[in-house]
Each structure stands twice: as C-alpha cells, then as structure tokens.
Amino acid sequence: MISISAFTISLFGIISLLYFRSLEIRRGKRLFSSVREKLDDKMISFSGYINKFSMIFDSSIMIRMYHITVHYFALIVLGIIKIIEKRMFFLLEHIRGKHEIRKGVTKSEFLKKVADHKQNLEKPPRNSVE
C-alpha cells in the first residue's frame, strides 16, 4: 500500500511540474523567476560541496554504515509490528469470545458461593435397568 501511495504522489508531482511548464510556455513568462534564480545559485554552490565530499561518501565505510543503519531501522520496525500484531491478536481473540477466564479470580462473593455450591452438589443416581 505504501508503494502505491508513493507512486501516486510521485506521479502527481511529475504531472504538476509538466503542467506548470506548459503554462509557462503558453503565457510566455516564467513563474517564480526570482525564487528560481536563488535556488539555481544555491544548487551551483552545493555542487561544489558534492564534488569535494564525494570521495568520502563513496567509500566502503560509508556504504557499510548505511547498511547497518538500514538493518537496525528494519529491526525496530519489525519489533513495532510484532507488538502491534500481538495486541491485535489479543483483541481479536477477545472479540471472538475465546479469551480465557481463569478460575478463582472472580471478585464477586455471590459467584464464589455459587461455584462452591456447584462443587458440593451430589449427582443424582442414574437409573440403571437390569
């Protein structure tokens, strides 16, 4: 479900960018021209940083750290999903009526007396035909 929503959001973003570009071409003027110029300048300066530090990020140590980070993140997500699964299973069993009721934990005096009375009743003798 997450992949479908990510795809839908990405597709909507691409379509909106193409729509704004076609709007610019039809009107003959650029939208957000001052903001675009500032962002272009920042991207040019950022490309210098990327070129300077690209050797550090391409090293095997960084790749290993990335793999370890993703692994621990996956373990955390798995733990959270297991906790949610246990709670949902407990809720489902409770709704179905299969939840265990333990003897001797009742707090009602009346129910305790009824249980004691049931245990002390003698069973009536069976009629046996000889």
Residue pairs with C-beta under 8 A, 6 or more apart in sequence:
20 31
23 31
24 30
24 31
30 36
56 62
90 99
93 99
103 115
106 112
106 115
